[in-house]
Amino acid sequence: MTDVVDADELLRRIRRGRERAAEEERAWLERAGDLTATDPEGAREAAGRALAFGAVLRVLEEIVDPGRAPAAAEGTRRVT
């Protein structure tokens, strides 16, 4: 990355990344729920991916809004 960006552009990029991480987390949680009955191994893998995107989301939220209580993911459930 050789482009020089100002603080506003950097913040916009971080916010886009945060939105994408939230979308991916929701999608993988939904997929995990859909796979629970038919493919337990696939459901575990999808849940793991949702956890990874959730971690990225929380880090980006802390960068954008430091010290704020983390937002609970709606519909989060454990998939086994």
C-alpha positions in Angstrom: 0.0 0.0 0.0 1.9 3.0 -1.3 -1.0 5.5 -1.4 -1.0 8.2 1.2 -4.5 8.7 2.7 -5.7 11.3 5.1 -7.5 10.5 8.4 -11.0 10.8 6.9 -10.3 8.3 4.2 -8.7 5.9 6.6 -11.8 6.1 8.8 -14.0 5.5 5.8 -12.0 2.4 4.9 -12.2 1.1 8.5 -15.9 1.7 8.6 -16.4 -0.2 5.3 -14.3 -3.0 6.7 -16.5 -3.0 9.9 -19.7 -3.2 7.8 -18.3 -6.0 5.8 -17.2 -8.0 8.8 -20.7 -7.6 10.3 -22.3 -8.8 7.1 -20.0 -11.8 7.0 -20.5 -12.6 10.6 -24.3 -12.6 10.1 -24.1 -14.7 6.9 -21.8 -17.4 8.6 -24.1 -17.5 11.7 -27.1 -18.1 9.4 -25.2 -20.8 7.5 -24.2 -22.5 10.7 -27.8 -22.5 11.8 -28.9 -23.9 8.5 -26.3 -26.7 8.6 -26.8 -27.8 12.2 -29.2 -30.6 11.5 -27.8 -31.9 8.2 -24.0 -31.2 8.4 -22.7 -30.8 12.0 -19.1 -30.5 10.8 -20.0 -27.9 8.3 -22.0 -26.1 11.0 -18.9 -26.1 13.3 -16.7 -24.7 10.5 -19.3 -22.0 9.7 -19.6 -21.1 13.4 -15.8 -20.8 13.6 -15.7 -18.4 10.6 -18.5 -16.4 12.2 -16.4 -16.1 15.4 -13.4 -14.9 13.3 -15.4 -12.2 11.6 -16.9 -11.3 15.0 -13.4 -10.8 16.4 -12.5 -8.6 13.4 -15.7 -6.6 13.9 -15.0 -6.0 17.6 -11.4 -4.8 16.8 -12.6 -2.4 14.1 -15.4 -1.1 16.4 -12.8 -0.4 19.1 -10.7 1.5 16.6 -13.6 3.7 15.5 -15.2 4.1 18.9 -12.7 3.3 21.7 -14.0 2.4 25.1 -17.6 1.9 24.0 -19.3 -1.3 25.3 -19.2 -3.9 22.5 -22.5 -4.5 20.7 -23.9 -7.9 21.2 -24.5 -9.8 18.0 -28.2 -10.3 17.4 -29.1 -13.9 17.0 -25.8 -15.2 18.2 -26.0 -18.8 19.3 -23.7 -21.7 20.0 -23.6 -24.3 17.3 -22.4 -27.8 18.2 
